[in-house]
Every structure is written in C-alpha cells, then in structure tokens.
C-alpha cells in the first residue's frame, strides 16, 4: 500500500476555508456597518425633518395666537364702543326728559312760593325755599303729587321766616322723579 500524506492538502483546504470565513465575516461586518449607517442617517434625517416641521408649526401657532390676541382686543374695543353708544343713546333719549321735569316743576310751583335751592341726587330732588304761608307749601306738595313726573313729596322741615313776611315759612322737602313710560319712549324716538 502506498502511503500518501494528505495533511498538507487538508491544511491548505482548512486555510482556504478559514480565509473564506474571515472574508465573509469581514463582508458581513461591512454590510452591517453600511446598513447601520444608512439606518442612523435615515433616522437623523427624519428627526431633522420633524424638527423643521415642528418649528414651522410653532411659527404658525405664534402667528395665529397673535391674531387671536388681536381679535380679543378688537372684541374688547367693540364692547367698549357699544357701551359708549348705548350711554350716548340713553343720554340723547333722556335729554328732553330734563326739560319736561323743569316744565312740570315750574307748573307745580304756586304763586307765593320762592325756591332758593334745588338739587338732584339720582331720582330724589331736594328743594329749599320760602313760602308766603304754609297753605302755599301744601298747595305746592299737592301740585307735585298730581304731576305725572313727580311722586312722593316729603316735607322735612317748616320754620317760620319773619324776615320774608308775617306768615312766611322756610321749608325743606324732597320729591322723587318718575317719568311716564309713554313720554319717555316718545322722547327717545325723537
């Protein structure tokens, strides 16, 4: 039998297989590195793209918020203007009412009654004056009570005033204003 030594051939075969394995291993490692690099690049690109979109959205949100604030300010200004318009309309509507108060007041004052002070606080008018007699004060109160524009005359004090005459009296009274509904509506329409 012949003796053939196959060890060098096996050794060469093993070395080739080992070199192939190392080459495949290096190829797979390089392929993994390339795949990882591509994956990381795509993730970074997607992250940067999303951040750019977020910044754009934040910019638009800030612009919209600014517009919302301007709209709120305009609504506030509108409400203030509507309030002012209502006040002006109320004043214009009640302007003839004051003239009617004075007209009715002059009609209610009888002869022999002289007024020295007339002041108004809200709906209450305070009156101070001198009358030739207490009967004239009573007549004045009755005239105020009969008027559609005044109610609840209240005499607070009557004091004799000898300087103005023998029966003269100084008086103080209050009366409430009450405009008739029909007349106020007509005055507001004018």
NUFIRO-453337 format. One record per atom (N, C-alpha, C): chain; atom name; residue in three letters; x, y negated, z. Coordinates in Angstrom, 3 decimals. Atoms other than C-alpha are relative to their C-alpha. Layout:
N
 kette atom rest       xx       yy       zz
     A   CA  ALA        X        Y        Z
...
END
This chain:
190
 kette atom rest       xx       yy       zz
     A    N  UNK    0.834    1.133    0.000
     A   CA  UNK    0.000    0.000    0.000
     A    C  UNK    0.889   -1.208    0.000
     A    N  UNK   -0.810    1.196    0.121
     A   CA  UNK    1.176   -3.316   -0.757
     A    C  UNK   -0.427   -0.983    1.074
     A    N  UNK    0.296    0.992   -1.057
     A   CA  UNK    1.404   -5.923    1.841
     A    C  UNK    0.034   -1.371   -0.604
     A    N  UNK    0.112    1.365    0.521
     A   CA  UNK    0.164   -9.339    0.824
     A    C  UNK   -0.355   -0.887    1.197
     A    N  UNK    0.246    0.930   -1.095
     A   CA  UNK    0.290  -12.197    3.218
     A    C  UNK   -0.972   -1.082   -0.492
     A    N  UNK    1.035    0.952    0.404
     A   CA  UNK   -2.886  -14.252    2.867
     A    C  UNK   -0.056   -1.207    0.936
     A    N  UNK    0.034    1.105   -0.954
     A   CA  UNK   -2.132  -16.633    5.735
     A    C  UNK    0.274   -1.340   -0.652
     A    N  UNK   -0.191    1.320    0.595
     A   CA  UNK   -0.676  -19.469    3.648
     A    C  UNK   -1.204   -0.422   -0.835
     A    N  UNK    1.170    0.360    0.788
     A   CA  UNK   -3.670  -19.335    1.365
     A    C  UNK   -1.169   -0.427    0.905
     A    N  UNK    1.045    0.326   -0.963
     A   CA  UNK   -6.066  -19.367    4.328
     A    C  UNK    0.308   -1.334    0.665
     A    N  UNK   -0.410    1.258   -0.618
     A   CA  UNK   -4.104  -22.124    5.888
     A    C  UNK   -0.268   -1.155   -0.948
     A    N  UNK    0.261    1.028    0.997
     A   CA  UNK   -4.326  -24.167    2.719
     A    C  UNK   -1.505   -0.211   -0.134
     A    N  UNK    1.466    0.114    0.105
     A   CA  UNK   -8.052  -23.396    2.474
     A    C  UNK   -0.581   -0.752    1.198
     A    N  UNK    0.460    0.683   -1.215
     A   CA  UNK   -8.583  -24.474    6.095
     A    C  UNK    0.356   -1.470   -0.040
     A    N  UNK   -0.425    1.397    0.070
     A   CA  UNK   -6.599  -27.643    5.500
     A    C  UNK   -0.880   -0.762   -0.977
     A    N  UNK    0.885    0.654    0.957
     A   CA  UNK   -8.706  -28.443    2.440
     A    C  UNK   -1.378   -0.225    0.611
     A    N  UNK    1.315    0.118   -0.643
     A   CA  UNK  -11.935  -27.799    4.374
     A    C  UNK    0.029   -1.084    1.084
     A    N  UNK   -0.137    1.013   -1.049
     A   CA  UNK  -10.642  -29.909    7.227
     A    C  UNK    0.072   -1.383   -0.628
     A    N  UNK   -0.080    1.296    0.700
     A   CA  UNK   -9.742  -32.747    4.826
     A    C  UNK   -1.364   -0.402   -0.564
     A    N  UNK    1.344    0.283    0.506
     A   CA  UNK  -13.166  -32.433    3.220
     A    C  UNK   -0.935   -0.461    1.141
     A    N  UNK    0.832    0.341   -1.152
     A   CA  UNK  -14.839  -32.533    6.626
     A    C  UNK    0.305   -1.417    0.474
     A    N  UNK   -0.397    1.347   -0.442
     A   CA  UNK  -12.827  -35.631    7.627
     A    C  UNK   -0.470   -1.041   -1.017
     A    N  UNK    0.449    0.943    1.041
     A   CA  UNK  -13.642  -37.283    4.271
     A    C  UNK   -1.512   -0.204    0.097
     A    N  UNK    1.454    0.104   -0.141
     A   CA  UNK  -17.349  -36.506    4.683
     A    C  UNK   -0.349   -0.790    1.258
     A    N  UNK    0.230    0.719   -1.257
     A   CA  UNK  -17.183  -37.736    8.283
     A    C  UNK    0.264   -1.492   -0.169
     A    N  UNK   -0.316    1.423    0.237
     A   CA  UNK  -15.499  -40.980    7.189
     A    C  UNK   -1.059   -0.614   -0.918
     A    N  UNK    1.060    0.489    0.912
     A   CA  UNK  -18.056  -41.342    4.346
     A    C  UNK   -1.305   -0.241    0.739
     A    N  UNK    1.237    0.156   -0.781
     A   CA  UNK  -20.977  -40.780    6.725
     A    C  UNK    0.128   -1.185    0.951
     A    N  UNK   -0.221    1.120   -0.916
     A   CA  UNK  -19.461  -43.245    9.224
     A    C  UNK   -0.097   -1.326   -0.750
     A    N  UNK    0.080    1.225    0.794
     A   CA  UNK  -19.028  -45.829    6.459
     A    C  UNK   -1.440   -0.276   -0.431
     A    N  UNK    1.397    0.151    0.378
     A   CA  UNK  -22.558  -45.174    5.240
     A    C  UNK   -0.835   -0.493    1.176
     A    N  UNK    0.702    0.463   -1.213
     A   CA  UNK  -23.865  -45.596    8.819
     A    C  UNK    0.329   -1.452    0.298
     A    N  UNK   -0.394    1.384   -0.250
     A   CA  UNK  -21.886  -48.793    9.204
     A    C  UNK   -0.698   -0.949   -0.969
     A    N  UNK    0.679    0.833    1.005
     A   CA  UNK  -23.326  -50.178    5.951
     A    C  UNK   -1.493   -0.097    0.311
     A    N  UNK    1.426    0.005   -0.344
     A   CA  UNK  -26.860  -49.156    6.948
     A    C  UNK   -0.244   -0.874    1.232
     A    N  UNK    0.144    0.841   -1.205
     A   CA  UNK  -26.374  -50.736   10.401
     A    C  UNK    0.168   -1.474   -0.349
     A    N  UNK   -0.219    1.397    0.394
     A   CA  UNK  -25.021  -53.921    8.831
     A    C  UNK   -1.217   -0.548   -0.748
     A    N  UNK    1.197    0.422    0.729
     A   CA  UNK  -27.977  -54.086    6.429
     A    C  UNK   -1.189   -0.196    0.938
     A    N  UNK    1.121    0.092   -0.949
     A   CA  UNK  -30.443  -53.450    9.263
     A    C  UNK    0.134   -1.243    0.877
     A    N  UNK   -0.249    1.174   -0.844
     A   CA  UNK  -28.846  -56.107   11.512
     A    C  UNK   -0.210   -1.279   -0.806
     A    N  UNK    0.177    1.180    0.848
     A   CA  UNK  -28.757  -58.564    8.605
     A    C  UNK   -1.474   -0.267   -0.263
     A    N  UNK    1.432    0.187    0.271
     A   CA  UNK  -32.427  -57.970    7.794
     A    C  UNK   -0.739   -0.475    1.259
     A    N  UNK    0.630    0.438   -1.249
     A   CA  UNK  -33.423  -58.343   11.460
     A    C  UNK    0.348   -1.459    0.285
     A    N  UNK   -0.389    1.394   -0.218
     A   CA  UNK  -31.405  -61.572   11.771
     A    C  UNK   -0.706   -0.923   -0.984
     A    N  UNK    0.694    0.805    1.002
     A   CA  UNK  -32.908  -62.862    8.541
     A    C  UNK   -1.474   -0.170    0.370
     A    N  UNK    1.405    0.076   -0.411
     A   CA  UNK  -36.427  -62.031    9.749
     A    C  UNK   -0.155   -0.908    1.228
     A    N  UNK    0.045    0.849   -1.197
     A   CA  UNK  -35.682  -63.698   13.119
     A    C  UNK    0.162   -1.468   -0.369
     A    N  UNK   -0.206    1.384    0.427
     A   CA  UNK  -34.358  -66.849   11.449
     A    C  UNK   -1.217   -0.516   -0.765
     A    N  UNK    1.195    0.381    0.752
     A   CA  UNK  -37.339  -66.896    9.088
     A    C  UNK   -1.161   -0.304    0.955
     A    N  UNK    1.086    0.215   -0.967
     A   CA  UNK  -39.759  -66.555   12.017
     A    C  UNK    0.241   -1.265    0.822
     A    N  UNK   -0.308    1.224   -0.747
     A   CA  UNK  -37.947  -69.296   13.958
     A    C  UNK   -0.280   -1.234   -0.848
     A    N  UNK    0.297    1.123    0.890
     A   CA  UNK  -38.200  -71.580   10.933
     A    C  UNK   -1.512   -0.210   -0.097
     A    N  UNK    1.470    0.113    0.039
     A   CA  UNK  -41.929  -70.818   10.685
     A    C  UNK   -0.535   -0.565    1.306
     A    N  UNK    0.433    0.526   -1.306
     A   CA  UNK  -42.328  -71.463   14.423
     A    C  UNK    0.264   -1.497    0.108
     A    N  UNK   -0.313    1.422   -0.036
     A   CA  UNK  -40.577  -74.818   14.107
     A    C  UNK   -0.956   -0.797   -0.885
     A    N  UNK    0.955    0.665    0.889
     A   CA  UNK  -42.803  -75.738   11.170
     A    C  UNK   -1.374   -0.092    0.660
     A    N  UNK    1.286    0.007   -0.704
     A   CA  UNK  -45.887  -74.732   13.156
     A    C  UNK    0.005   -0.991    1.162
     A    N  UNK   -0.090    0.952   -1.116
     A   CA  UNK  -44.700  -76.720   16.196
     A    C  UNK   -0.058   -1.430   -0.505
     A    N  UNK    0.043    1.336    0.589
     A   CA  UNK  -44.164  -79.734   13.959
     A    C  UNK   -1.432   -0.368   -0.389
     A    N  UNK    1.388    0.254    0.387
     A   CA  UNK  -47.682  -79.417   12.534
     A    C  UNK   -0.908   -0.137    1.221
     A    N  UNK    0.791    0.094   -1.237
     A   CA  UNK  -49.125  -78.837   16.003
     A    C  UNK    0.211   -1.360    0.652
     A    N  UNK   -0.283    1.325   -0.580
     A   CA  UNK  -47.412  -82.005   17.253
     A    C  UNK   -0.720   -1.090   -0.789
     A    N  UNK    0.711    0.987    0.815
     A   CA  UNK  -48.837  -83.966   14.311
     A    C  UNK   -1.503    0.050    0.276
     A    N  UNK    1.427   -0.145   -0.283
     A   CA  UNK  -52.320  -82.551   14.957
     A    C  UNK   -0.345   -0.515    1.392
     A    N  UNK    0.236    0.500   -1.357
     A   CA  UNK  -52.030  -83.309   18.680
     A    C  UNK   -0.009   -1.519    0.013
     A    N  UNK   -0.042    1.453    0.118
     A   CA  UNK  -51.096  -86.877   17.792
     A    C  UNK   -1.312   -0.517   -0.589
     A    N  UNK    1.266    0.392    0.606
     A   CA  UNK  -54.170  -87.093   15.568
     A    C  UNK   -1.158    0.168    0.985
     A    N  UNK    1.046   -0.219   -1.010
     A   CA  UNK  -56.345  -85.623   18.344
     A    C  UNK    0.028   -1.124    1.031
     A    N  UNK   -0.122    1.097   -0.963
     A   CA  UNK  -54.998  -88.246   20.760
     A    C  UNK   -0.539   -1.303   -0.597
     A    N  UNK    0.519    1.201    0.661
     A   CA  UNK  -55.752  -90.985   18.214
     A    C  UNK   -1.518    0.048   -0.082
     A    N  UNK    1.451   -0.145    0.072
     A   CA  UNK  -59.287  -89.612   17.771
     A    C  UNK   -0.617   -0.251    1.368
     A    N  UNK    0.514    0.248   -1.354
     A   CA  UNK  -59.792  -89.592   21.551
     A    C  UNK    0.029   -1.490    0.317
     A    N  UNK   -0.125    1.445   -0.237
     A   CA  UNK  -58.548  -93.188   21.729
     A    C  UNK   -1.066   -0.757   -0.787
     A    N  UNK    1.029    0.645    0.816
     A   CA  UNK  -60.859  -94.178   18.868
     A    C  UNK   -1.399    0.234    0.584
     A    N  UNK    1.298   -0.273   -0.638
     A   CA  UNK  -63.801  -92.478   20.615
     A    C  UNK   -0.181   -0.873    1.228
     A    N  UNK    0.075    0.850   -1.185
     A   CA  UNK  -62.981  -94.374   23.804
     A    C  UNK   -0.290   -1.449   -0.404
     A    N  UNK    0.227    1.364    0.488
     A   CA  UNK  -62.795  -97.660   21.871
     A    C  UNK   -1.433   -0.129   -0.510
     A    N  UNK    1.370    0.017    0.519
     A   CA  UNK  -66.088  -96.771   20.159
     A    C  UNK   -0.999   -0.090    1.154
     A    N  UNK    0.896    0.040   -1.158
     A   CA  UNK  -67.778  -96.100   23.507
     A    C  UNK    0.027   -1.381    0.660
     A    N  UNK   -0.114    1.344   -0.576
     A   CA  UNK  -66.443  -99.420   24.868
     A    C  UNK   -0.748   -1.013   -0.854
     A    N  UNK    0.697    0.925    0.898
     A   CA  UNK  -67.741 -101.241   21.796
     A    C  UNK   -1.515    0.186    0.069
     A    N  UNK    1.436   -0.246   -0.123
     A   CA  UNK  -71.133  -99.548   22.063
     A    C  UNK   -0.543   -0.561    1.316
     A    N  UNK    0.413    0.567   -1.287
     A   CA  UNK  -71.299 -100.562   25.725
     A    C  UNK   -0.093   -1.516   -0.097
     A    N  UNK    0.027    1.454    0.161
     A   CA  UNK  -70.428 -104.145   24.833
     A    C  UNK   -1.188   -0.434   -0.854
     A    N  UNK    1.140    0.332    0.868
     A   CA  UNK  -73.009 -104.162   22.027
     A    C  UNK   -1.306    0.093    0.787
     A    N  UNK    1.217   -0.154   -0.794
     A   CA  UNK  -75.657 -102.881   24.446
     A    C  UNK   -0.150   -1.159    0.983
     A    N  UNK    0.060    1.124   -0.942
     A   CA  UNK  -74.760 -105.563   27.002
     A    C  UNK   -0.410   -1.270   -0.729
     A    N  UNK    0.336    1.200    0.769
     A   CA  UNK  -74.911 -108.265   24.329
     A    C  UNK   -1.461    0.039   -0.435
     A    N  UNK    1.402   -0.111    0.396
     A   CA  UNK  -78.249 -106.955   23.060
     A    C  UNK   -0.921   -0.224    1.188
     A    N  UNK    0.811    0.232   -1.201
     A   CA  UNK  -79.596 -106.882   26.618
     A    C  UNK   -0.028   -1.481    0.357
     A    N  UNK   -0.048    1.432   -0.298
     A   CA  UNK  -78.407 -110.451   27.181
     A    C  UNK   -0.827   -0.803   -0.996
     A    N  UNK    0.780    0.702    1.002
     A   CA  UNK  -79.911 -111.621   23.914
     A    C  UNK   -1.489    0.266    0.186
     A    N  UNK    1.411   -0.345   -0.222
     A   CA  UNK  -83.133 -109.804   24.725
     A    C  UNK   -0.579   -0.694    1.217
     A    N  UNK    0.504    0.621   -1.223
     A   CA  UNK  -83.399 -111.357   28.198
     A    C  UNK    0.206   -1.509    0.023
     A    N  UNK   -0.237    1.439    0.032
     A   CA  UNK  -82.327 -114.866   27.160
     A    C  UNK   -1.303   -0.786    0.076
     A    N  UNK    1.250    0.754   -0.114
     A   CA  UNK  -85.922 -116.060   26.590
     A    C  UNK   -0.704    0.211    1.344
     A    N  UNK    0.648   -0.293   -1.280
     A   CA  UNK  -86.930 -114.462   29.891
     A    C  UNK    0.345   -1.072    1.034
     A    N  UNK   -0.413    1.029   -0.959
     A   CA  UNK  -84.930 -117.026   31.890
     A    C  UNK   -0.789   -1.281   -0.244
     A    N  UNK    0.797    1.187    0.337
     A   CA  UNK  -86.719 -119.832   30.061
     A    C  UNK   -1.427    0.176    0.501
     A    N  UNK    1.361   -0.272   -0.487
     A   CA  UNK  -90.045 -118.170   30.887
     A    C  UNK   -0.070   -0.103    1.524
     A    N  UNK   -0.028    0.134   -1.454
     A   CA  UNK  -89.017 -117.925   34.558
     A    C  UNK   -0.098   -1.468    0.402
     A    N  UNK    0.031    1.423   -0.350
     A   CA  UNK  -88.329 -121.660   34.698
     A    C  UNK   -1.341   -0.632   -0.361
     A    N  UNK    1.296    0.557    0.405
     A   CA  UNK  -91.517 -122.469   32.790
     A    C  UNK   -1.086    0.380    1.004
     A    N  UNK    0.994   -0.456   -0.981
     A   CA  UNK  -93.651 -120.373   35.138
     A    C  UNK    0.258   -0.622    1.373
     A    N  UNK   -0.346    0.583   -1.290
     A   CA  UNK  -91.781 -121.751   38.128
     A    C  UNK   -0.479   -1.451    0.083
     A    N  UNK    0.449    1.400    0.025
     A   CA  UNK  -92.488 -125.350   37.110
     A    C  UNK   -1.517   -0.074    0.082
     A    N  UNK    1.474   -0.023   -0.055
     A   CA  UNK  -96.160 -124.494   36.604
     A    C  UNK   -0.499    0.345    1.401
     A    N  UNK    0.429   -0.426   -1.336
     A   CA  UNK  -96.311 -122.925   40.083
     A    C  UNK    0.232   -1.069    1.057
     A    N  UNK   -0.311    1.027   -0.998
     A   CA  UNK  -94.862 -125.963   41.911
     A    C  UNK   -1.120   -1.058   -0.023
     A    N  UNK    1.075    1.003   -0.037
     A   CA  UNK  -97.790 -128.160   43.039
     A    C  UNK    0.562   -1.404    0.263
     A    N  UNK   -0.402    1.372   -0.325
     A   CA  UNK  -97.648 -131.929   43.402
     A    C  UNK    0.262   -0.101    1.489
     A    N  UNK   -0.308    0.204   -1.410
     A   CA  UNK  -96.092 -132.998   46.673
     A    C  UNK    1.013    0.995    0.545
     A    N  UNK   -1.037   -0.951   -0.413
     A   CA  UNK  -93.522 -130.169   46.784
     A    C  UNK    1.267   -0.368   -0.767
     A    N  UNK   -1.274    0.397    0.594
     A   CA  UNK  -89.901 -131.149   46.176
     A    C  UNK    1.040    1.055    0.382
     A    N  UNK   -0.973   -1.070   -0.236
     A   CA  UNK  -87.248 -128.480   45.790
     A    C  UNK    1.400   -0.594    0.066
     A    N  UNK   -1.374    0.482   -0.139
     A   CA  UNK  -83.699 -129.094   47.000
     A    C  UNK    1.028    1.073   -0.355
     A    N  UNK   -0.940   -1.088    0.296
     A   CA  UNK  -82.118 -125.663   46.404
     A    C  UNK   -0.757    1.165   -0.618
     A    N  UNK    0.569   -1.148    0.692
     A   CA  UNK  -82.872 -122.819   44.051
     A    C  UNK    1.174    0.901   -0.380
     A    N  UNK   -1.094   -0.920    0.330
     A   CA  UNK  -80.568 -119.784   43.879
     A    C  UNK   -0.569    1.393   -0.229
     A    N  UNK    0.481   -1.328    0.356
     A   CA  UNK  -80.948 -116.325   42.393
     A    C  UNK    1.102    1.020    0.268
     A    N  UNK   -0.896   -1.122   -0.244
     A   CA  UNK  -79.312 -113.098   43.574
     A    C  UNK   -0.740    1.257   -0.449
     A    N  UNK    0.698   -1.171    0.533
     A   CA  UNK  -80.370 -110.149   41.444
     A    C  UNK   -1.419   -0.375   -0.371
     A    N  UNK    1.406    0.284    0.276
     A   CA  UNK  -84.168 -110.161   41.428
     A    C  UNK   -0.621   -0.927    1.037
     A    N  UNK    0.533    0.845   -1.080
     A   CA  UNK  -84.552 -112.397   44.518
     A    C  UNK    0.422   -1.451   -0.232
     A    N  UNK   -0.262    1.436    0.128
     A   CA  UNK  -84.843 -116.177   44.196
     A    C  UNK   -0.220   -0.628    1.370
     A    N  UNK    0.109    0.715   -1.275
     A   CA  UNK  -84.167 -118.253   47.323
     A    C  UNK   -0.335   -1.452   -0.314
     A    N  UNK    0.486    1.358    0.256
     A   CA  UNK  -85.970 -121.591   47.486
     A    C  UNK    0.047   -0.782    1.306
     A    N  UNK    0.046    0.930   -1.124
     A   CA  UNK  -85.441 -124.519   49.835
     A    C  UNK   -0.555   -1.308   -0.536
     A    N  UNK    0.573    1.265    0.446
     A   CA  UNK  -87.408 -127.728   49.683
     A    C  UNK   -0.782   -0.682    1.107
     A    N  UNK    0.817    0.788   -0.926
     A   CA  UNK  -89.677 -130.292   51.321
     A    C  UNK   -1.369   -0.135   -0.635
     A    N  UNK    1.379    0.153    0.459
     A   CA  UNK  -93.479 -130.415   51.049
     A    C  UNK   -0.675   -1.077    0.833
     A    N  UNK    0.703    1.066   -0.716
     A   CA  UNK  -95.818 -133.260   51.990
     A    C  UNK   -0.845    0.559    1.127
     A    N  UNK    0.762   -0.641   -1.074
     A   CA  UNK  -97.865 -130.780   54.036
     A    C  UNK    0.166    1.510   -0.116
     A    N  UNK   -0.091   -1.464    0.021
     A   CA  UNK  -97.976 -127.099   54.937
     A    C  UNK   -1.007    0.590   -0.976
     A    N  UNK    0.974   -0.477    0.990
     A   CA  UNK -101.068 -126.763   52.715
     A    C  UNK    0.633    0.076   -1.386
     A    N  UNK   -0.679   -0.014    1.310
     A   CA  UNK  -98.862 -127.600   49.717
     A    C  UNK    0.939    1.214   -0.102
     A    N  UNK   -0.848   -1.192   -0.014
     A   CA  UNK  -96.441 -124.836   50.747
     A    C  UNK   -0.859    1.240   -0.251
     A    N  UNK    0.911   -1.130    0.207
     A   CA  UNK  -99.371 -122.397   50.942
     A    C  UNK   -0.462    0.059   -1.444
     A    N  UNK    0.417    0.051    1.402
     A   CA  UNK -100.577 -123.537   47.535
     A    C  UNK    1.132    0.478   -0.919
     A    N  UNK   -1.166   -0.424    0.778
     A   CA  UNK  -97.069 -123.052   46.133
     A    C  UNK    0.148    1.518    0.050
     A    N  UNK   -0.116   -1.452   -0.153
     A   CA  UNK  -96.952 -119.493   47.534
     A    C  UNK   -1.114    0.720   -0.762
     A    N  UNK    1.109   -0.615    0.738
     A   CA  UNK -100.409 -118.691   46.075
     A    C  UNK    0.260   -0.046   -1.505
     A    N  UNK   -0.298    0.126    1.431
     A   CA  UNK  -99.342 -120.010   42.662
     A    C  UNK    1.078    1.006   -0.437
     A    N  UNK   -1.038   -0.982    0.322
     A   CA  UNK  -96.222 -117.835   42.754
     A    C  UNK   -0.572    1.424   -0.013
     A    N  UNK    0.611   -1.327   -0.088
     A   CA  UNK  -98.286 -114.795   43.757
     A    C  UNK   -0.881    0.277   -1.216
     A    N  UNK    0.897   -0.174    1.145
     A   CA  UNK -100.742 -115.345   40.877
     A    C  UNK    0.769    0.103   -1.320
     A    N  UNK   -0.797   -0.032    1.226
     A   CA  UNK  -97.949 -115.626   38.296
     A    C  UNK    0.381    1.440   -0.351
     A    N  UNK   -0.437   -1.320    0.453
     A   CA  UNK  -97.078 -112.591   36.191
     A    C  UNK    1.510    0.177    0.138
     A    N  UNK   -1.455   -0.030    0.003
     A   CA  UNK  -93.394 -113.471   36.516
     A    C  UNK    0.617    0.050    1.396
     A    N  UNK   -0.511    0.007   -1.382
     A   CA  UNK  -93.066 -113.628   40.330
     A    C  UNK   -0.902    0.859    0.873
     A    N  UNK    0.758   -0.801   -0.964
     A   CA  UNK  -94.118 -111.328   43.176
     A    C  UNK    0.591   -0.189    1.377
     A    N  UNK   -0.414   -0.064   -1.405
     A   CA  UNK  -93.875 -111.107   46.932
     A    C  UNK    0.662   -1.281    0.502
     A    N  UNK   -0.596    1.177   -0.621
     A   CA  UNK  -93.303 -114.729   48.005
     A    C  UNK    0.025    0.195    1.519
     A    N  UNK   -0.173   -0.220   -1.432
     A   CA  UNK  -91.973 -114.662   51.558
     A    C  UNK    0.546   -1.286    0.626
     A    N  UNK   -0.389    1.239   -0.669
     A   CA  UNK  -91.816 -117.795   53.705
     A    C  UNK    0.862    0.374    1.203
     A    N  UNK   -0.904   -0.366   -1.091
     A   CA  UNK  -88.800 -117.535   56.024
     A    C  UNK    0.035   -1.051    1.100
     A    N  UNK    0.044    1.015   -1.064
     A   CA  UNK  -88.997 -120.888   57.841
     A    C  UNK   -0.716   -1.252   -0.503
     A    N  UNK    0.647    1.296    0.250
     A   CA  UNK  -91.059 -124.080   58.037
     A    C  UNK    0.352   -0.874    1.193
     A    N  UNK   -0.417    0.911   -1.055
     A   CA  UNK  -89.683 -127.041   60.009
     A    C  UNK   -0.528   -1.384   -0.355
     A    N  UNK    0.498    1.358    0.239
     A   CA  UNK  -91.236 -130.480   60.433
     A    C  UNK    1.155   -0.894   -0.447
     A    N  UNK   -1.003    0.908    0.569
     A   CA  UNK  -89.352 -133.141   58.439
     A    C  UNK   -0.558   -1.420    0.074
     A    N  UNK    0.605    1.331   -0.177
     A   CA  UNK  -90.378 -136.576   59.833
     A    C  UNK    0.620   -1.056   -0.910
     A    N  UNK   -0.632    0.980    0.879
     A   CA  UNK  -87.907 -138.400   57.541
     A    C  UNK   -0.742   -0.111   -1.327
     A    N  UNK    0.668   -0.015    1.293
     A   CA  UNK  -89.906 -137.383   54.453
     A    C  UNK   -1.457   -0.417    0.083
     A    N  UNK    1.401    0.392   -0.155
     A   CA  UNK  -93.322 -138.265   55.841
     A    C  UNK   -0.554    0.536    1.308
     A    N  UNK    0.598   -0.370   -1.285
     A   CA  UNK  -95.693 -137.837   58.761
     A    C  UNK   -0.300    1.496    0.099
     A    N  UNK    0.345   -1.426   -0.015
     A   CA  UNK  -96.895 -134.341   57.822
     A    C  UNK    1.007    0.847   -0.797
     A    N  UNK   -0.963   -0.707    0.856
     A   CA  UNK  -93.832 -133.358   55.735
     A    C  UNK    0.675    1.133    0.757
     A    N  UNK   -0.647   -1.183   -0.575
     A   CA  UNK  -92.216 -129.989   56.304
     A    C  UNK    1.093    0.494   -0.951
     A    N  UNK   -1.061   -0.651    0.776
     A   CA  UNK  -88.923 -128.488   55.165
     A    C  UNK   -0.260    1.500    0.082
     A    N  UNK    0.299   -1.434    0.022
     A   CA  UNK  -89.333 -124.879   54.104
     A    C  UNK    1.108    0.762   -0.734
     A    N  UNK   -0.890   -0.940    0.684
     A   CA  UNK  -87.289 -121.896   53.026
     A    C  UNK   -0.831    1.227   -0.325
     A    N  UNK    0.764   -1.192    0.395
     A   CA  UNK  -88.732 -118.993   51.095
     A    C  UNK    0.788    0.808   -1.028
     A    N  UNK   -0.572   -0.858    1.048
     A   CA  UNK  -87.786 -116.089   48.855
     A    C  UNK   -1.153    0.556   -0.829
     A    N  UNK    0.987   -0.599    0.894
     A   CA  UNK  -89.646 -114.664   45.892
     A    C  UNK    0.742    0.945   -0.942
     A    N  UNK   -0.609   -0.981    0.910
     A   CA  UNK  -88.939 -111.657   43.660
     A    C  UNK   -0.484   -0.254   -1.421
     A    N  UNK    0.376    0.152    1.402
     A   CA  UNK  -88.906 -111.802   39.873
     A    C  UNK   -0.512    1.323   -0.531
     A    N  UNK    0.512   -1.210    0.658
     A   CA  UNK  -90.918 -109.345   37.803
     A    C  UNK   -0.551   -0.416   -1.349
     A    N  UNK    0.435    0.369    1.343
     A   CA  UNK  -91.133 -109.892   34.065
     A    C  UNK   -1.033    1.003   -0.486
     A    N  UNK    0.987   -0.926    0.572
     A   CA  UNK  -94.238 -108.435   32.389
     A    C  UNK    0.644    0.836   -1.101
     A    N  UNK   -0.611   -0.931    0.952
     A   CA  UNK  -93.393 -105.422   30.209
     A    C  UNK   -0.231   -0.465   -1.439
     A    N  UNK    0.319    0.401    1.376
     A   CA  UNK  -95.172 -106.717   27.065
     A    C  UNK    0.833   -1.193   -0.438
     A    N  UNK   -0.717    1.219    0.355
     A   CA  UNK  -93.460 -110.121   27.145
     A    C  UNK    1.486    0.287   -0.182
     A    N  UNK   -1.417   -0.327    0.124
     A   CA  UNK  -90.001 -108.633   27.679
     A    C  UNK    0.260    0.708   -1.324
     A    N  UNK   -0.179   -0.708    1.268
     A   CA  UNK  -90.440 -106.328   24.694
     A    C  UNK   -0.085   -0.964   -1.176
     A    N  UNK    0.088    0.985    1.064
     A   CA  UNK  -91.527 -109.275   22.527
     A    C  UNK    1.253   -0.860   -0.048
     A    N  UNK   -1.216    0.826   -0.066
     A   CA  UNK  -88.547 -111.342   23.733
     A    C  UNK    1.199    0.750   -0.540
     A    N  UNK   -1.138   -0.792    0.483
     A   CA  UNK  -86.142 -108.503   22.968
     A    C  UNK   -0.090    0.185   -1.510
     A    N  UNK    0.163   -0.181    1.446
     A   CA  UNK  -87.607 -108.088   19.482
     A    C  UNK    0.398   -1.256   -0.764
     A    N  UNK   -0.365    1.252    0.665
     A   CA  UNK  -87.013 -111.759   18.680
     A    C  UNK    1.479   -0.090   -0.056
END
